[in-house]
């Protein structure tokens, strides 16, 4: 099992969008059993993946009592939904909830091939706990001044957790998201991002297209929409995910079941 955290300390960069699309892609294209854990109390992932959710909330994973999860079928997505109760965890005792969450997530390895965790857009107990439990982190970024300024802080957090708590944690990459190819400002920001963080930036980007929010609102993968912008968006999304898998050193023997 691979535990992948989608994280950024800046809001509005498309974390939840990336988490939802990645989970759907892994299930549809790799026949993987995927669990999505929504740790963001805004619950955007939970809204888009509502049809895959049950009664179990993500907050339950921070409890000492072991959570029972049914066996998942290949090519399926299971949602552990977010709730407003998650915000209360920021006041919890770290020495209790961090080991509990790490143990509960590790136990999911007998059920799922991938666990995708969407974190809140601020450094706190939930984000730190997710990184401590993870194998891989992906950092989406919007090419605006404040978002780029926040990359340094996010990298410090990731490598700080790696050094102190989780030596197996790796950064799969920084993903340029919601890119406007007609914006000279964003093009300049992308050049600046690559110049300063080139080794961490994926050589692919996801442009702003109407098909992605439309698919999210419908609770379906963007590649299932029959419109030109959906096809173009899918090509970009697939390339980003292929690169993430490559950087995760995922077993190349696992073939895609569709293109």
C-alpha positions in Angstrom: 0.0 0.0 0.0 1.1 3.5 -0.8 -0.1 6.4 1.4 -0.1 9.6 -0.7 -0.8 13.0 1.0 -2.0 15.9 -1.2 -0.9 19.0 0.7 -0.1 22.7 0.7 -0.2 25.3 3.5 -1.9 27.7 1.1 -5.6 27.3 0.3 -7.3 27.5 -3.1 -4.5 25.6 -5.0 -6.6 22.6 -6.0 -5.6 20.1 -3.3 -9.0 18.4 -3.2 -9.4 18.5 -6.9 -6.1 16.7 -7.4 -7.0 14.2 -4.6 -10.3 13.3 -6.2 -9.0 13.0 -9.7 -6.0 10.9 -8.6 -8.2 8.5 -6.6 -10.6 8.1 -9.6 -7.6 7.6 -12.0 -6.0 4.9 -9.8 -9.2 3.0 -9.6 -10.2 3.3 -13.2 -6.8 3.0 -14.9 -4.9 0.8 -12.5 -7.8 -1.3 -11.1 -6.6 -0.2 -7.6 -8.6 -0.3 -4.4 -8.3 3.2 -3.2 -9.3 4.8 0.1 -9.7 8.6 0.3 -9.3 10.2 3.7 -10.7 13.7 3.9 -9.0 15.6 6.7 -10.2 19.0 5.5 -13.1 20.3 7.5 -14.3 22.1 4.4 -15.1 18.6 3.1 -14.6 19.3 -0.6 -13.4 15.8 -1.3 -16.3 14.4 0.5 -18.8 16.4 -1.6 -17.2 15.2 -4.9 -16.9 11.6 -3.8 -20.1 11.4 -1.8 -21.4 8.4 -3.6 -18.4 6.4 -2.3 -18.9 7.3 1.3 -20.5 5.5 4.2 -21.1 6.3 7.8 -17.4 6.2 8.7 -15.8 9.6 9.2 -12.1 10.4 8.8 -12.1 11.7 12.4 -12.5 8.1 13.6 -9.0 7.3 12.5 -7.6 9.5 15.3 -9.3 7.4 18.0 -7.5 4.7 20.0 -10.2 2.1 19.2 -9.5 0.2 16.0 -11.7 1.1 13.0 -13.2 -1.8 11.1 -13.1 -1.4 7.3 -14.7 -3.9 4.9 -12.5 -5.5 2.2 -12.4 -3.3 -0.9 -12.7 -4.6 -4.5 -10.2 -3.8 -7.2 -11.0 -0.7 -9.1 -13.0 0.8 -6.3 -12.9 4.0 -4.3 -13.9 4.3 -0.6 -14.4 7.6 1.1 -13.7 8.2 4.8 -15.6 11.5 4.8 -14.7 14.8 6.4 -16.7 16.6 9.0 -16.7 19.8 11.0 -15.5 17.6 14.0 -12.1 17.5 12.4 -11.3 21.1 13.4 -11.5 20.0 17.1 -8.6 17.6 16.5 -6.2 20.6 16.4 -6.6 20.8 20.2 -6.0 17.1 20.8 -3.0 15.6 22.4 -0.5 14.8 19.7 1.1 12.0 21.7 -2.3 10.2 21.6 -3.8 11.0 18.2 -0.6 10.8 16.0 0.3 7.2 16.9 -3.4 6.2 16.7 -3.8 7.7 13.2 -0.5 6.2 12.0 -1.5 2.7 13.3 -5.0 2.9 11.8 -3.7 4.0 8.4 -1.1 1.3 8.4 -3.8 -1.3 9.1 -5.6 -0.2 5.9 -2.7 -1.9 4.0 -4.6 -5.2 4.2 -7.5 -3.7 2.4 -6.3 -1.0 0.0 -3.6 -0.5 -2.6 -3.6 3.2 -2.1 -4.6 5.7 0.6 -5.0 9.3 -0.6 -5.2 11.9 2.1 -6.5 15.4 1.6 -5.2 17.8 4.3 -6.4 21.2 5.5 -4.7 24.2 3.9 -2.8 25.2 7.1 0.0 23.7 9.1 -1.4 22.0 12.2 -1.9 18.7 13.8 -3.9 17.1 11.0 -1.4 18.0 8.3 1.6 17.0 10.4 -0.1 13.7 11.3 -0.9 12.9 7.7 2.7 13.5 6.7 4.0 11.4 9.5 1.8 8.5 8.3 2.6 9.0 4.6 4.9 7.5 2.1 4.6 10.2 -0.5 3.5 13.9 -0.6 2.3 15.8 -3.7 2.2 19.6 -3.5 -0.2 21.4 -5.9 0.4 25.1 -6.4 -1.4 27.9 -8.2 0.9 30.2 -10.1 0.2 33.3 -8.1 2.7 35.3 -6.0 1.4 34.3 -2.6 1.2 30.6 -3.6 4.8 30.5 -4.8 6.0 32.3 -1.7 4.4 29.5 0.3 6.4 26.7 -1.5 9.5 27.3 0.7 7.4 27.0 3.9 5.8 23.8 2.6 9.1 22.2 1.6 10.5 23.1 5.1 7.5 21.3 6.6 7.9 18.2 4.4 11.6 17.8 5.0 11.3 18.7 8.6 8.8 15.8 9.1 11.0 13.5 7.0 14.1 14.3 9.2 12.4 14.1 12.6 9.5 11.7 12.3 9.2 9.8 9.0 12.4 9.1 7.1 10.5 7.2 4.4 8.5 10.3 3.4 9.3 11.4 -0.2 8.2 14.4 -2.2 6.8 13.2 -5.5 6.6 16.7 -6.8 5.2 20.2 -6.9 2.4 20.4 -9.5 1.6 23.6 -11.3 -2.2 23.6 -11.2 -4.9 25.9 -12.6 -2.4 27.2 -15.1 -3.6 29.9 -17.5 -1.5 29.6 -20.7 -2.6 33.0 -21.9 -1.3 34.8 -18.8 2.1 36.4 -19.1 2.2 36.7 -15.4 1.6 33.0 -14.8 4.2 32.0 -17.5 6.8 34.2 -15.7 5.8 32.7 -12.3 6.2 29.2 -13.8 9.7 30.1 -15.0 10.5 31.5 -11.6 9.2 28.3 -9.9 11.3 26.1 -12.0 14.4 28.3 -11.6 14.1 28.1 -7.8 12.7 24.6 -7.2 13.4 22.8 -10.5 14.3 19.5 -8.9 10.9 19.3 -7.2 8.7 20.6 -9.9 6.9 18.1 -12.2 7.6 18.8 -15.9 3.8 18.9 -16.6 1.0 21.2 -15.6 -2.8 21.2 -15.3 -4.5 24.1 -17.0 -7.7 25.9 -16.0 -10.5 24.2 -17.9 -14.2 24.3 -17.3 -14.5 20.5 -17.6 -12.7 19.8 -14.3 -15.1 21.7 -12.0 -18.0 20.5 -14.1 -16.9 16.8 -13.6 -16.4 17.4 -9.9 -19.8 18.8 -9.5 -21.3 15.8 -11.2 -19.2 13.4 -9.1 -17.6 11.8 -12.1 -14.1 11.6 -13.6 -13.3 14.4 -16.1 -12.4 11.8 -18.8 -16.0 10.6 -18.8 -17.3 14.0 -20.0 -18.0 14.1 -23.7 -16.6 17.5 -24.6 -13.3 18.8 -26.1 -12.1 20.6 -22.9 -12.6 17.3 -21.0 -10.4 15.5 -23.4 -7.7 18.1 -23.2 -7.9 18.3 -19.4 -7.7 14.5 -19.2 -4.5 14.4 -21.2 -2.8 16.9 -18.9 -4.1 15.1 -15.7 -3.0 11.7 -17.0 0.5 13.1 -17.7 0.8 14.6 -14.2 -0.3 11.3 -12.6 2.0 9.2 -14.8 4.9 11.4 -13.5 3.8 11.1 -9.9 3.7 7.3 -10.2 7.1 7.3 -11.9 8.6 9.3 -9.0 6.9 7.0 -6.5 8.8 4.1 -8.3 5.5 2.3 -8.6 5.7 -1.2 -10.0 5.8 -0.8 -13.8 4.2 -4.2 -14.1 0.9 -2.8 -13.1 -0.6 -1.9 -16.5 -3.4 0.5 -17.1 -6.7 -1.1 -17.9 -7.7 1.8 -20.2 -6.2 4.8 -21.9 
